[in-house]
Amino acid sequence: MRGLRVGVVGAGIGGLSAALSLLAAGFDVHVYEQARALGEAGAGVQVSPNASRVLYGLGLGGELARTAVRPLALHQRRWDDGRTLLRTPLADPLEERFGFPHYQMHRADLQAALAAAIPAERLHLGHRLVAIADDGDRVRPSFAGGAGQELDVLVGADGIHSTVRGLLFGPERPRFTGCVAYRGLIAAERVRDLSIEVTAQVWMGPGGHFVHYYVGSGRLLNFVAVVERDTWGRESWTDRGDAGEARAAYDGWHPQVRGILAAVDETFVWALFDRPPLDRWSSGRVTLLGDACHPMLPFMAQGAAQAIEDGATLAVCLAEGGDPAEALSRYERLRLPRATRVQALSADNKTRFHLPDGADQRARDEAMTAGGTDFSYRAVEWIYEHDATAPRSGH
Ligand SMILES: Cc1cc2nc3c(=O)[nH]c(=O)nc-3n(C[C@H](O)[C@H](O)[C@H](O)COP(=O)(O)OP(=O)(O)OC[C@H]3O[C@@H](n4cnc5c(N)ncnc54)[C@H](O)[C@@H]3O)c2cc1C
């Protein structure tokens, strides 16, 4: 075990995967999570090869393969007639091209796989960080219940509401993106009559888009129905949604979309927030990762993947030795431009995916059909082929 004591605040996908990367590098790592029990939202997550590469490197390949679904393709379709706009092969061709699988997973399965690999005595639940004292040589976190142990480095992986970010750079509210997402899981047998193939499907229409894919070894169909709203009036960011409201928003869409929504008993509605990119993530011996520093619209399915990359690169930078604060600056220089670029692309997709019928939409569709845009290999290779354990700047 190398001497460095590293505290990670937050046991989401970002914090847990960072902790594993840091443990694998030999550091003395402790994770502090405010919740009393781990519980990811009942929803899916796509794990692209840039992220699965890291997770395989951490020895989780077997566990992922056990619970994940390995889709045949990513299929982007027109909202009403279902016409194919772009169909990007996944499975074998993707693995030949990028070396690692693209998986669709239940978020709880991914979180459980990560948490199970962390020694129990290193995972501290019921620890809500409230303050940080950084004297230049040491960092001391304080939790709601009292002071924590002295650390060499503290990592804020505490999500879009990040307390660590607020303590480093001052309070700032995330901004409502004008989109809400109805999310949910449906037992696969309830939609069997729709003969939905094992692909991730993205239906693009005026003012909204609809995504669905299988998770949980194929037993569940995950859906995300994104619609635009002027305001978000509720206090909470996630709320039990009204399935009837979701169905009404997709009136007139393709029968497969309506068929899926017809099978929904329970849905949660999420307001989608983001924040403008930061120009720095670190201060002294404290840094950020994941949604704490680069929350993004989920329209490239990269939020968790970028968080997983962050942890891997952070571990590499700290393992290079030297002054920890300088290592955190190196980490930030390697990661910030890339995450900012993915953030921007995700935001652009709000407009692209939601174009009303008309000339702009036709131009988009023609470009997609010609290839080289969206999730085509050519367009995403800079994302998918990245090796966060061997980072180079400019990628
Ligand atoms: C609809 C939707 C679909 C998505 N689909 C995908 C996808 O397919 N692929 C993908 O890669 N990404 C996807 N994302 C994005 C992804 O979910 C997030 O980017 C990712 O989960 C962020 O992980 P995180 O660990 O940074 O933050 P979080 O998951 O928010 O975890 C933060 C943790 O910190 C804890 N915490 C907070 N404050 C404190 C504190 N003060 N003290 C201690 N603990 C604290 C929280 O309790 C929480 O456990 C999607 C997002 C949405 C909304």
PDBQT file of the ligand as one rigid body, heavy atoms in Angstrom, charges set to zero:
ROOT
HETATM    1  C1  LIG A 401     -32.015   9.952 -17.788  1.00  0.00    +0.000 C 
HETATM    2  C2  LIG A 401     -30.539   9.715 -17.642  1.00  0.00    +0.000 A 
HETATM    3  C3  LIG A 401     -29.927   8.723 -18.403  1.00  0.00    +0.000 A 
HETATM    4  C4  LIG A 401     -28.535   8.516 -18.318  1.00  0.00    +0.000 A 
HETATM    5  N1  LIG A 401     -27.954   7.543 -19.094  1.00  0.00    +0.000 NA
HETATM    6  C5  LIG A 401     -26.601   7.388 -19.057  1.00  0.00    +0.000 A 
HETATM    7  C6  LIG A 401     -25.973   6.375 -19.856  1.00  0.00    +0.000 A 
HETATM    8  O1  LIG A 401     -26.638   5.610 -20.559  1.00  0.00    +0.000 OA
HETATM    9  N2  LIG A 401     -24.603   6.263 -19.802  1.00  0.00    +0.000 N 
HETATM   10  C7  LIG A 401     -23.850   7.086 -19.010  1.00  0.00    +0.000 A 
HETATM   11  O2  LIG A 401     -22.604   6.938 -19.018  1.00  0.00    +0.000 OA
HETATM   12  N3  LIG A 401     -24.416   8.052 -18.245  1.00  0.00    +0.000 NA
HETATM   13  C8  LIG A 401     -25.763   8.205 -18.240  1.00  0.00    +0.000 A 
HETATM   14  N4  LIG A 401     -26.355   9.153 -17.449  1.00  0.00    +0.000 N 
HETATM   15  C9  LIG A 401     -25.500  10.011 -16.602  1.00  0.00    +0.000 C 
HETATM   16  C10 LIG A 401     -25.091   9.309 -15.333  1.00  0.00    +0.000 C 
HETATM   17  O3  LIG A 401     -26.222   8.789 -14.678  1.00  0.00    +0.000 OA
HETATM   18  C11 LIG A 401     -24.384  10.253 -14.375  1.00  0.00    +0.000 C 
HETATM   19  O4  LIG A 401     -23.470  11.047 -15.095  1.00  0.00    +0.000 OA
HETATM   20  C12 LIG A 401     -23.623   9.453 -13.340  1.00  0.00    +0.000 C 
HETATM   21  O5  LIG A 401     -24.482   8.588 -12.652  1.00  0.00    +0.000 OA
HETATM   22  C13 LIG A 401     -22.937  10.401 -12.351  1.00  0.00    +0.000 C 
HETATM   23  O6  LIG A 401     -22.286   9.639 -11.376  1.00  0.00    +0.000 OA
HETATM   24  P1  LIG A 401     -21.572  10.350 -10.163  1.00  0.00    +0.000 P 
HETATM   25  O7  LIG A 401     -21.005   9.239  -9.355  1.00  0.00    +0.000 OA
HETATM   26  O8  LIG A 401     -20.688  11.432 -10.640  1.00  0.00    +0.000 OA
HETATM   27  O9  LIG A 401     -22.740  11.078  -9.353  1.00  0.00    +0.000 OA
HETATM   28  P2  LIG A 401     -23.994  10.482  -8.573  1.00  0.00    +0.000 P 
HETATM   29  O10 LIG A 401     -24.486   9.237  -9.196  1.00  0.00    +0.000 OA
HETATM   30  O11 LIG A 401     -24.961  11.606  -8.421  1.00  0.00    +0.000 OA
HETATM   31  O12 LIG A 401     -23.408  10.081  -7.142  1.00  0.00    +0.000 OA
HETATM   32  C14 LIG A 401     -23.103  11.032  -6.168  1.00  0.00    +0.000 C 
HETATM   33  C15 LIG A 401     -23.113  10.350  -4.803  1.00  0.00    +0.000 C 
HETATM   34  O13 LIG A 401     -22.626  11.275  -3.840  1.00  0.00    +0.000 OA
HETATM   35  C16 LIG A 401     -23.428  11.210  -2.694  1.00  0.00    +0.000 C 
HETATM   36  N5  LIG A 401     -23.316  12.506  -2.003  1.00  0.00    +0.000 N 
HETATM   37  C17 LIG A 401     -23.809  13.700  -2.407  1.00  0.00    +0.000 A 
HETATM   38  N6  LIG A 401     -23.494  14.667  -1.530  1.00  0.00    +0.000 NA
HETATM   39  C18 LIG A 401     -22.768  14.073  -0.553  1.00  0.00    +0.000 A 
HETATM   40  C19 LIG A 401     -22.144  14.552   0.638  1.00  0.00    +0.000 A 
HETATM   41  N7  LIG A 401     -22.205  15.842   1.006  1.00  0.00    +0.000 N 
HETATM   42  N8  LIG A 401     -21.476  13.672   1.434  1.00  0.00    +0.000 NA
HETATM   43  C20 LIG A 401     -21.396  12.344   1.081  1.00  0.00    +0.000 A 
HETATM   44  N9  LIG A 401     -21.987  11.839  -0.023  1.00  0.00    +0.000 NA
HETATM   45  C21 LIG A 401     -22.650  12.693  -0.841  1.00  0.00    +0.000 A 
HETATM   46  C22 LIG A 401     -24.818  10.930  -3.231  1.00  0.00    +0.000 C 
HETATM   47  O14 LIG A 401     -25.677  10.393  -2.241  1.00  0.00    +0.000 OA
HETATM   48  C23 LIG A 401     -24.510   9.945  -4.349  1.00  0.00    +0.000 C 
HETATM   49  O15 LIG A 401     -24.496   8.621  -3.892  1.00  0.00    +0.000 OA
HETATM   50  C24 LIG A 401     -27.744   9.336 -17.466  1.00  0.00    +0.000 A 
HETATM   51  C25 LIG A 401     -28.360  10.310 -16.672  1.00  0.00    +0.000 A 
HETATM   52  C26 LIG A 401     -29.754  10.498 -16.744  1.00  0.00    +0.000 A 
HETATM   53  C27 LIG A 401     -30.404  11.557 -15.894  1.00  0.00    +0.000 C 
ENDROOT
TORSDOF 0
